[in-house]
Amino acid sequence: MAKVVARRRAHSARWLREVKGLVALALAAFAVLALATLDPGLPPSGQSSPVGPLGVWLGWALFRGFGYAGYLFPVVLVFYGIAAFLRQRILFGWPPVAGFGCLLVSFTGLLARASDMTAEVPILRGGLFGWGVVATLRWSVGELGTLLVLLAAVPIGVLFLTQVSYAAIFRSSGLRIPALLRRRKAAGKVESREAELPLVASPAVVGLPSPQEPVGPPPPIVVEPPKPKGGLAERGLAWQETFDFGKGSRRAFQLPPIGLLKAPPASELRRTREELQANADILRKKLQDFGVEGRIVQVNPGPVITSYEFEPAPGVKVNQVVNLADDLALSMKAASVRVVGPIPGRGTVAVEVPNPEIASVSLREILVAQEFGGSKGKLPLALGKDVIGTPYVADLTAMPHLLIAGATGSGKSVGLNAMICSILYKATPAEVRFLMIDPKRLELGIYEEIPHLMAPVVTDAREASARLKWIVGKMEERYRLLADRHVRNIEGYNREVPEGARLPYWVVIVDELADLMMASAGEVQNSLVRLAQVARAVGIHLIIATQRPSVDVITGLIKANFPARIAFQVASKVDSRTVLDGNGAEALLGRGDMLFVPPGASRPVRVHGSWVAEDETKAVCEFLRKQGSAVYEAVELPSVAAEGGEAAGAERDEIYWDAVQLVISQRQASISFLQRRLRLGYPKAARFVDMMEQDRIIGPGDGAKPREVLVGPDFLAKRGR
């Protein structure tokens, strides 16, 4: 109902505004006819006019009062009528009124002086008003001062009416003249080579100026999204289906065919050049409404967002644009707007506005692209597409470790699966092995039993800590192998040894770091930091993901040793700063929209993550399983009880088993509960709780939440108690 009323009010206001405009135009025409048909030398009573007696008296009054400057009044009415139709308000407020007054004083005064110099009656040229202005000025400032005042009133009146800075005009003119000469010189060179150029659209055509420079700001350049080179997709398809490894081994291992991934649907979201330029004009006007002058110089449409490059006028600070992100989002009717700047080498600020409809980026698009097929490393990560639609592929060996964070539903798990699949499409089990840790038991179980696994998918947090310690030990063994060969890294080692003795890359993937930190924060942090610091040279790389980017999960030590980071959409600016050391991730759109900080980069790169469906991942894993089962590494992990210290080695006496029976029967476990029911002291009750946790009878503590009882009522019966 409120929307209907608002629409009716808007319609009524528009109708009333158009009526006012028509009335103003009609009055202007009436006044012009009255002045044009008037004979200034005769009294009004003896004249006739096509507009009647009223027109005669109106024309006589205007001419008698203002002389030839009386024509300014119909001109003002014409501008008012046009402004009413264009929904502008250029004639309201004190500056336009002051400007009109200055022009009226100047014109009537100059006409009155001209009448004096030609010995005519002053009233006939400048009217009574002009005669009074000249008489007053002559009495106060003299003849020369009168001329100076009347001439100075003209630019002052124009400045009040247009509200355009003369300094800005001179500054822009001074900058444009040399640029215009350079462009004309370049245009002459291009014309001389025009016959030799092929008839193919090139970026230079977009940047050439027209022979006649437009008066207003030039329209922004709309950059077309990149198109794949001819035959690239087909070459990628054939390569993926026929490429195999393992020559000389008992059996060649084939990489998964690209046909296991679905082809992306034809995009119907293409936007026209006119629509993009219209949106750029709207954005420029909105910035002007907030007092930020400048122009849009380039538009980069992408699959998810459109980036508008805004060049601020001289004297405009970058923070003035950055601080308007929320206001621009409201004006552009967008969920969020991200302002990035300044762009190095361009002198512009990028305003990233979400598209009305978001196009999906499939993993297959990235895998068949030249950026992925031409990658030399064995650990390429098909992240997605950048803001202009170019496939974005990063090499894990160059990072050398990756930290990923994002809120629930932001696309973090899908992005992690896309990274794993991109490695599976590039490397064989002899070249890359995975250790996957999934405490949530939800995401990585789909990769169970694939040949690339070096151990079953770890789902227990305490076992994961032991696995990380084992990886640290294997890292030190690899360093001893490299020292024996006097080489510096795994690439040099593999070049010197026979094919069967080469070391594969190891990729450790942790899907939820928060669960590991909750179970044993100190041990997990020490192992991760140790690996992140020195494991790169021996071919061990980490991909750590979490959906809780807080400082107790992503500690300072961990963050300092993971220079490459990816932030999906997070809940707050605090979380964004925890991951990226800066804002921005809170303004992402979700659905795989991410900010990627490459190692050594000063600012993040916005990437729209590639999408891989669950059935596609299952098909890839099934194809790999058919070629052979996983051959796990021989792992000897210390028992959890042996790592427990004093509590683990404590004697399980009868009182302990009574406490276990009480916990199982009541389905609750806490130190105060055992103290109260068994009349124990605090140290003994606390030791019993630690022992039950190490025996996997109860779960770990979770703040104020009660501990979970993990065993059933028949636990003691199975143990003969």
C-alpha positions in Angstrom: 0.0 0.0 0.0 2.8 2.4 0.9 4.5 1.7 -2.5 1.2 2.5 -4.3 0.8 5.8 -2.4 4.5 6.7 -3.1 4.0 6.0 -6.8 0.9 8.2 -7.0 2.6 11.0 -5.2 5.6 10.8 -7.6 3.2 10.8 -10.6 1.4 13.8 -9.2 4.6 15.7 -8.6 5.9 15.0 -12.1 2.6 16.1 -13.6 2.6 19.4 -11.6 6.2 20.0 -12.6 5.4 19.7 -16.3 2.4 22.0 -15.9 4.7 24.6 -14.4 7.2 24.2 -17.2 4.5 24.7 -19.9 3.2 27.8 -18.1 6.7 29.3 -17.9 7.4 28.7 -21.6 4.0 30.2 -22.6 4.7 33.3 -20.5 8.2 33.6 -22.1 6.7 33.6 -25.5 4.1 36.2 -24.5 6.8 38.5 -23.1 8.9 38.2 -26.2 6.0 39.1 -28.5 5.1 42.0 -26.2 8.6 43.4 -26.4 9.1 42.7 -30.1 5.9 44.5 -31.2 6.4 47.5 -28.9 7.3 50.9 -30.3 9.4 52.6 -27.6 8.8 56.0 -29.0 5.0 56.0 -28.5 2.9 55.9 -25.4 1.1 52.6 -24.6 -2.3 54.1 -25.0 -1.8 54.8 -28.7 -0.4 51.3 -29.7 -1.9 48.0 -30.7 -0.3 44.6 -30.4 -1.1 41.0 -31.5 -1.0 40.1 -27.8 -3.6 42.7 -26.8 -3.5 45.6 -24.4 -2.1 43.5 -21.7 0.9 42.7 -23.9 1.3 46.4 -24.8 1.4 47.4 -21.1 3.7 44.5 -20.2 6.2 45.3 -23.0 6.1 49.0 -22.1 6.7 48.3 -18.4 9.7 46.0 -19.1 11.2 48.4 -21.7 10.5 51.5 -19.5 12.0 49.8 -16.5 15.0 47.8 -17.9 15.4 48.9 -21.6 16.7 46.2 -23.9 17.7 44.2 -20.8 14.0 43.4 -20.4 14.6 40.5 -22.7 16.4 38.8 -19.8 13.1 38.0 -18.1 11.7 35.8 -20.9 15.1 34.1 -21.2 14.9 33.2 -17.5 11.4 31.8 -18.0 12.6 29.7 -20.9 15.4 28.2 -18.7 12.9 27.6 -15.9 10.5 25.7 -18.3 13.3 23.5 -19.6 14.6 22.8 -16.1 11.1 21.7 -15.1 10.9 19.2 -17.9 14.4 17.8 -17.2 13.8 17.5 -13.4 16.6 19.9 -12.6 16.6 22.7 -10.0 19.2 25.0 -11.5 17.2 28.2 -10.9 16.4 27.7 -7.2 18.4 29.1 -4.3 20.2 32.4 -3.7 23.3 31.8 -6.0 21.2 31.8 -9.3 19.1 34.8 -8.1 22.3 36.7 -7.3 23.8 35.8 -10.7 20.7 37.1 -12.5 20.8 40.3 -10.4 24.5 40.9 -11.4 23.8 40.3 -15.1 20.7 42.7 -14.9 22.8 45.4 -13.2 25.6 45.0 -15.7 23.5 44.9 -18.9 21.2 47.8 -17.9 24.2 49.9 -16.8 26.2 49.3 -19.9 23.2 50.1 -22.1 22.6 53.3 -20.2 26.3 54.4 -20.7 26.0 53.5 -24.4 23.0 55.8 -24.6 25.0 58.6 -23.0 27.8 58.2 -25.5 25.5 58.3 -28.5 23.5 61.3 -27.1 20.3 59.3 -26.9 17.8 59.3 -24.1 19.2 56.8 -21.5 15.8 55.4 -20.7 15.4 54.0 -24.2 18.4 51.6 -23.9 19.0 50.8 -20.2 15.6 51.8 -18.7 15.0 53.6 -15.5 16.8 50.9 -13.6 20.0 51.2 -15.7 19.9 55.0 -15.4 19.7 54.8 -11.6 22.6 52.2 -11.5 24.9 54.4 -13.7 24.0 57.6 -11.7 24.7 55.9 -8.4 28.0 54.4 -9.6 29.2 57.7 -11.2 28.5 59.6 -7.9 30.4 56.9 -5.8 33.3 55.6 -8.0 33.6 57.9 -10.9 33.4 57.2 -14.7 36.3 54.7 -14.9 35.2 52.9 -11.7 31.6 52.7 -13.1 32.9 50.9 -16.2 35.1 48.5 -14.2 32.2 47.6 -11.9 29.7 47.0 -14.7 32.2 44.8 -16.6 33.2 42.8 -13.5 29.5 42.1 -12.8 29.3 39.9 -16.0 31.7 37.1 -15.0 30.5 37.2 -11.4 26.9 36.7 -12.6 27.9 33.9 -14.9 29.8 32.2 -12.0 26.8 32.4 -9.7 24.5 31.0 -12.4 26.6 28.1 -13.6 28.6 27.5 -10.4 31.6 26.4 -12.5 35.1 27.3 -11.3 37.1 29.4 -13.7 40.3 28.0 -12.2 39.2 24.4 -13.0 38.4 25.5 -16.6 41.8 27.1 -17.1 43.5 24.1 -15.4 41.8 21.6 -17.6 42.3 23.6 -20.7 46.0 23.9 -19.9 46.2 20.1 -19.5 44.1 19.3 -22.6 46.0 21.4 -25.1 49.3 19.5 -24.9 47.4 16.2 -24.8 45.4 17.2 -27.8 48.6 18.0 -29.8 50.1 14.6 -28.8 46.9 12.8 -29.8 46.7 14.5 -33.2 50.4 13.7 -33.8 49.7 10.1 -32.9 46.6 10.0 -35.1 48.7 11.2 -38.0 51.1 8.3 -37.5 48.2 5.8 -37.3 46.6 7.1 -40.5 49.9 6.6 -42.3 49.9 3.0 -41.3 46.2 2.4 -41.7 46.5 0.5 -44.9 48.9 -2.0 -43.4 46.8 -2.9 -40.4 44.5 -6.0 -40.5 40.8 -5.5 -40.1 40.8 -6.8 -36.5 39.5 -4.8 -33.5 42.5 -3.6 -31.4 42.7 -1.7 -28.1 44.2 1.2 -29.9 40.9 1.9 -31.7 39.2 2.3 -28.4 41.6 4.9 -27.2 41.8 7.1 -30.4 40.1 10.5 -30.1 37.5 11.6 -32.6 38.5 14.4 -35.0 36.3 16.8 -33.2 36.8 17.0 -29.4 33.5 16.9 -27.5 32.7 19.9 -25.3 31.8 17.8 -22.2 33.8 15.1 -20.5 34.6 12.2 -22.9 32.6 9.0 -22.4 34.3 6.3 -20.5 36.1 3.5 -22.3 34.2 0.2 -22.0 36.7 -2.7 -22.0 35.3 -5.8 -23.6 35.6 -9.0 -21.5 38.5 -11.1 -22.8 37.6 -13.9 -25.2 39.5 -17.2 -25.3 41.8 -17.6 -28.3 40.5 -19.8 -31.1 40.8 -23.5 -30.4 42.2 -23.1 -26.9 39.3 -24.9 -25.3 39.5 -27.7 -27.8 43.3 -28.1 -27.3 42.7 -28.1 -23.5 40.1 -30.8 -23.9 42.3 -33.1 -26.0 45.2 -32.6 -23.7 43.3 -33.5 -20.6 41.8 -36.6 -22.2 45.0 -38.1 -23.7 47.8 -36.9 -21.4 49.2 -39.6 -19.2 52.2 -40.1 -16.9 54.3 -42.9 -15.7 56.2 -44.0 -18.8 58.5 -46.8 -17.9 56.4 -47.8 -14.9 54.2 -50.9 -14.9 51.1 -48.9 -15.8 50.6 -45.4 -17.1 48.4 -43.2 -15.0 45.9 -41.1 -16.9 44.7 -37.7 -15.6 41.0 -37.2 -15.4 39.3 -36.1 -18.7 37.8 -32.7 -18.8 34.5 -34.2 -19.9 33.9 -35.2 -16.2 33.2 -31.5 -15.6 30.0 -29.9 -16.9 30.3 -27.3 -19.6 29.2 -23.9 -18.5 25.9 -22.7 -19.8 25.8 -20.0 -22.4 25.8 -16.7 -20.7 22.8 -14.5 -21.3 23.9 -11.7 -18.9 25.8 -9.6 -21.4 25.3 -5.9 -20.9 25.3 -3.4 -23.7 27.9 -0.6 -24.0 25.2 2.0 -23.8 23.9 0.6 -20.5 27.4 0.5 -19.0 28.1 4.1 -20.1 24.7 5.2 -18.6 25.6 3.6 -15.3 29.0 5.3 -15.4 27.3 8.7 -15.9 24.9 8.0 -13.0 27.9 7.1 -10.7 29.7 10.3 -11.8 26.7 12.4 -11.0 26.2 10.8 -7.6 29.8 11.5 -6.7 29.2 15.1 -7.8 26.2 15.3 -5.5 28.5 14.4 -2.6 31.0 17.1 -3.6 33.5 14.8 -5.3 34.5 16.1 -8.8 36.1 13.9 -11.4 35.3 11.7 -14.4 34.9 8.0 -15.2 37.7 7.1 -17.6 37.2 3.3 -18.0 34.6 0.7 -17.4 35.6 -3.0 -16.8 32.6 -5.3 -16.9 33.1 -8.7 -15.2 31.1 -11.8 -14.4 30.1 -10.7 -10.9 31.0 -7.0 -10.6 31.7 -4.0 -12.9 34.7 -1.9 -12.1 34.4 1.8 -12.9 37.7 3.7 -12.9 37.2 7.1 -11.5 39.8 9.9 -12.0 39.4 12.5 -9.2 39.7 16.1 -10.1 42.8 18.0 -8.8 42.4 18.7 -5.1 40.1 15.7 -4.4 41.5 13.3 -1.8 41.2 9.5 -2.3 39.6 9.1 1.2 36.7 11.3 0.1 35.8 8.6 -2.5 36.6 5.6 -0.2 34.4 6.9 2.6 31.4 7.2 0.3 31.2 3.4 -0.3 28.0 2.9 1.7 26.4 6.1 0.2 27.2 4.9 -3.3 25.8 1.5 -2.6 22.5 3.2 -1.6 22.6 5.4 -4.7 23.4 2.6 -7.1 20.8 0.3 -5.5 23.5 -2.3 -4.8 24.1 -4.7 -1.9 27.6 -3.3 -1.4 30.1 -1.2 -3.2 33.8 -1.6 -2.7 36.2 1.3 -3.5 39.8 0.4 -4.3 42.5 2.9 -4.8 44.6 4.4 -5.9 45.4 2.0 -8.8 49.2 2.0 -9.4 50.3 3.5 -12.7 46.8 4.9 -13.6 46.0 7.6 -11.2 42.4 6.4 -10.8 40.2 4.8 -8.1 38.2 1.7 -8.9 34.6 1.6 -7.8 33.4 -2.0 -7.9 29.6 -2.2 -8.2 27.8 -5.7 -8.2 26.1 -6.6 -11.4 22.2 -6.9 -11.4 22.6 -10.7 -12.1 25.7 -12.7 -11.1 27.2 -15.1 -13.7 28.7 -18.3 -12.3 32.3 -19.3 -13.0 32.7 -23.0 -13.7 35.9 -24.9 -12.9 36.0 -26.3 -16.4 36.3 -22.8 -17.8 39.5 -22.3 -15.9 41.0 -25.7 -16.5 40.7 -25.3 -20.3 42.1 -21.8 -20.3 45.7 -21.1 -21.4 46.5 -19.7 -18.0 46.1 -23.2 -16.5 47.3 -25.3 -19.4 50.5 -23.3 -19.7 51.3 -23.5 -16.0 54.7 -25.1 -15.4 54.2 -26.1 -11.8 52.6 -29.2 -10.4 50.5 -27.4 -7.9 48.4 -24.9 -9.9 45.3 -23.6 -8.1 42.4 -22.6 -10.4 41.0 -19.9 -8.2 38.5 -18.4 -10.7 38.3 -15.1 -12.7 39.3 -11.6 -11.9 37.1 -8.6 -12.1 37.3 -8.3 -15.9 36.7 -12.0 -16.5 40.3 -13.2 -17.1 41.0 -16.7 -15.6 43.2 -16.5 -12.5 45.5 -19.3 -11.7 48.0 -19.2 -8.8 50.9 -21.6 -8.1 51.0 -23.1 -4.6 54.7 -23.8 -4.8 55.3 -20.0 -5.1 53.1 -19.1 -2.2 54.3 -21.5 -0.6 51.4 -22.0 1.9 47.9 -20.7 1.8 45.5 -19.5 4.6 41.8 -19.4 3.8 39.0 -17.9 5.9 35.4 -17.1 5.3 32.0 -17.2 7.0 29.5 -20.0 6.6 28.0 -20.0 3.2 30.6 -17.8 1.6 31.9 -20.4 -0.8 35.0 -21.5 1.2 34.4 -25.2 0.9 33.5 -25.1 -2.8 36.7 -23.0 -3.4 38.8 -25.6 -1.5 37.3 -28.4 -3.6 38.1 -26.5 -6.7 41.7 -26.1 -5.6 42.0 -29.8 -4.9 40.5 -30.8 -8.2 42.8 -28.5 -10.1 45.8 -30.3 -8.7 44.2 -33.7 -9.4 43.9 -32.5 -13.1 47.6 -31.7 -13.2 49.6 -34.2 -11.3 49.7 -38.0 -10.8 50.1 -39.8 -7.4 53.8 -40.2 -8.1 54.1 -36.4 -8.2 51.7 -35.1 -5.6 50.3 -36.7 -2.4 47.7 -35.3 0.0 47.2 -35.4 3.7 43.7 -34.3 4.4 42.4 -33.3 7.9 38.7 -32.8 8.2 37.5 -32.5 11.8 34.0 -31.6 10.6 33.7 -35.0 8.8 31.8 -33.3 6.0 33.9 -31.9 3.2 36.9 -34.0 2.5 35.5 -37.5 3.0 34.6 -37.6 -0.7 38.3 -38.0 -1.5 38.7 -41.2 0.6 40.7 -44.0 -1.2 41.9 -41.9 -4.1 45.5 -42.8 -5.1 46.8 -39.4 -4.3 46.2 -39.8 -0.5 49.2 -40.6 1.7 46.9 -41.5 4.6 43.2 -41.9 5.3 41.3 -38.7 5.8 41.9 -37.7 9.4 38.7 -36.8 11.3 39.9 -36.8 14.9 41.4 -33.6 16.2 44.0 -35.3 18.5 45.1 -37.7 15.7 45.4 -34.7 13.4 47.9 -33.1 15.9 49.9 -36.3 15.9 49.8 -36.5 12.1 51.2 -32.9 11.9 54.0 -33.9 14.2 54.7 -36.9 12.0 54.9 -34.6 8.9 57.4 -32.4 10.8 59.6 -35.6 11.3 59.3 -36.5 7.6 60.3 -33.0 6.7 63.5 -33.3 8.7 64.2 -36.7 6.9 63.8 -35.0 3.6 66.2 -32.3 4.6 68.8 -35.0 5.4 68.3 -36.5 1.9 68.8 -33.1 0.3 72.0 -32.5 2.4 73.4 -35.9 1.2 72.9 -34.8 -2.4 74.1 -31.3 -1.8 71.0 -29.7 -3.4 68.9 -26.9 -2.1 65.4 -27.9 -3.0 63.2 -30.8 -4.1 63.5 -29.8 -7.8 67.3 -30.2 -7.7 67.0 -33.5 -5.8 64.5 -35.0 -8.3 66.8 -34.1 -11.2 69.7 -36.0 -9.7 67.9 -39.3 -8.6 66.4 -42.0 -10.8 62.7 -41.7 -11.6 61.6 -44.3 -9.1 63.4 -42.5 -6.2 62.0 -39.0 -6.8 60.2 -37.3 -4.0 56.5 -36.3 -4.5 55.1 -33.0 -3.4 53.1 -33.2 -0.2 50.1 -31.0 0.3 48.6 -30.9 3.8 45.0 -29.7 3.8 43.2 -28.7 7.0 39.5 -27.9 6.5 38.8 -26.4 9.9 41.6 -25.0 11.9 39.4 -23.9 14.8 38.6 -27.5 15.8 42.3 -28.4 15.9 43.1 -25.3 18.0 40.4 -26.1 20.4 41.7 -29.6 21.0 45.4 -28.8 21.3 46.3 -25.3 20.4 49.9 -25.3 21.4 50.9 -28.5 19.6 49.0 -27.6 16.4 50.4 -24.1 16.3 54.0 -25.3 16.8 53.7 -27.9 14.0 52.1 -25.5 11.6 54.6 -22.8 12.3 57.5 -25.2 11.9 56.2 -26.5 8.6 55.4 -23.0 7.3 58.9 -21.8 8.1 61.0 -24.5 6.5 59.0 -27.1 4.6 58.9 -25.2 1.3 62.3 -26.4 0.1 61.4 -30.1 0.6 58.1 -29.9 -1.3 55.7 -29.8 1.6 52.9 -27.2 1.3 50.0 -26.3 3.6 46.4 -25.2 2.8 44.7 -24.2 6.0 41.0 -23.2 6.1 38.7 -21.9 8.8 35.3 -20.4 9.1 36.1 -18.6 12.4 38.8 -15.9 11.6 39.4 -14.8 15.2 42.7 -14.0 16.8 42.6 -17.2 19.0 42.4 -19.3 15.8 44.5 -17.3 13.4 47.2 -16.4 15.9 50.0 -13.9 15.2 52.6 -16.7 14.7 50.4 -18.5 12.2 49.5 -15.4 10.2 53.1 -14.2 10.1 54.2 -17.4 8.4 51.3 -17.5 5.8 51.9 -14.6 3.5 49.4 -15.8 0.9 45.9 -15.5 2.2 42.3 -15.8 0.8 39.4 -14.1 2.5 35.9 -15.0 1.4 33.0 -13.0 2.8 33.3 -12.4 6.5 30.9 -11.0 9.1 32.8 -7.8 10.1 35.7 -5.5 9.4 37.5 -7.0 12.5 37.5 -10.4 10.8 38.6 -8.9 7.6 41.6 -7.2 9.3 42.4 -10.5 11.1 42.8 -12.2 7.7 44.0 -9.5 5.3 45.4 -6.8 7.7 42.8 -4.5 6.1 39.1 -4.0 5.3 37.3 -5.2 2.3 36.2 -8.8 2.9 33.1 -7.7 4.8 31.9 -6.0 1.6 32.2 -9.2 -0.6 29.1 -10.8 -2.2 29.4 -14.4 -1.1 29.1 -17.3 -3.5 32.8 -17.6 -4.1 33.6 -13.9 -4.2 37.1 -13.6 -2.6 40.1 -11.4 -2.0 43.4 -13.0 -2.6 46.7 -11.6 -1.3 49.6 -13.0 -3.3 53.0 -13.2 -1.5 54.7 -9.8 -1.5 51.6 -7.9 -2.9 50.6 -4.6 -1.3 46.9 -5.0 -1.9 44.5 -8.0 -2.5 43.2 -9.1 -5.8 39.5 -9.7 -6.2 38.7 -13.1 -7.7 35.3 -14.7 -8.3 35.8 -18.3 -7.3 35.3 -21.2 -9.6 32.3 -23.5 -9.0 32.6 -27.3 -9.0 29.5 -29.4 -8.1 29.5 -32.3 -5.8 28.6 -34.8 -8.5 31.5 -33.5 -10.6 33.9 -34.0 -7.7 32.6 -37.5 -7.2 33.0 -38.3 -10.9 36.7 -37.2 -10.7 37.4 -39.2 -7.6 35.7 -42.3 -9.0 37.8 -42.0 -12.2 41.0 -41.9 -10.0 39.9 -44.9 -7.9 39.4 -47.0 -10.9 43.1 -46.7 -11.7 44.2 -48.0 -8.4 43.7 -47.8 -4.7 45.6 -45.6 -2.4 49.0 -46.7 -1.1 49.4 -45.2 2.3 52.6 -44.2 4.0 53.8 -46.2 6.9 52.9 -44.1 9.9 53.7 -44.9 13.5 51.8 -42.4 15.7 52.3 -42.2 19.5 49.2 -43.2 21.4 47.1 -40.4 22.6 47.4 -41.7 26.2 51.1 -41.6 26.0 51.0 -37.9 25.2 48.8 -37.0 28.1 51.5 -36.6 30.7 50.7 -37.3 34.3 47.0 -37.9 33.8 47.7 -40.4 31.0 50.0 -42.5 33.1 47.9 -42.3 36.3 46.5 -45.5 37.6 42.8 -46.4 36.8 41.7 -47.4 40.2 38.2 -48.5 41.3 37.2 -45.0 42.2 38.0 -43.9 38.6 35.8 -46.7 37.1 33.0 -45.6 39.6 33.3 -42.1 38.2 33.2 -43.5 34.6 30.0 -45.5 35.4 28.4 -42.4 37.0 29.3 -40.3 33.9 27.9 -42.9 31.5 24.7 -43.4 33.4 24.0 -39.7 34.0 25.3 -38.6 30.5 27.1 -35.6 32.0 30.7 -35.0 33.0 32.2 -32.1 34.8 34.7 -31.6 37.7 32.0 -30.1 40.0 29.6 -33.0 39.2 32.2 -35.6 40.3 33.1 -33.6 43.4 29.5 -33.4 44.4 28.5 -37.0 43.7 31.6 -38.9 44.7 32.8 -36.5 47.4 36.2 -36.0 45.7 38.6 -33.1 46.0 39.2 -30.8 43.1 42.6 -32.2 42.0 41.4 -35.8 41.8 38.1 -34.9 40.1 40.0 -32.8 37.5 42.5 -35.7 36.9 39.6 -38.1 36.4 38.0 -35.8 33.8 41.3 -35.5 31.9 41.7 -39.3 32.0 38.2 -39.9 30.6 38.9 -37.4 27.8 42.1 -39.3 26.9 40.3 -42.6 27.1 37.8 -41.2 24.5 34.9 -41.6 27.0 34.0 -37.9 27.0 34.7 -35.1 24.4 36.9 -32.0 24.9 35.6 -29.0 26.8 33.9 -26.3 24.8 33.6 -23.3 27.0 30.4 -23.1 28.9 28.9 -26.1 27.0 28.7 -29.5 28.7 31.1 -32.1 27.6 29.7 -34.8 25.3 29.7 -38.4 26.5 31.1 -40.5 23.6 30.5 -44.1 24.7 27.3 -46.1 25.2 25.9 -47.8 28.3 27.7 -51.1 27.4 31.2 -49.6 27.5 32.1 -51.0 30.9 30.5 -54.4 30.1 32.8 -54.7 27.0 35.8 -54.1 29.3 34.6 -56.8 31.8 33.6 -54.3 34.5 
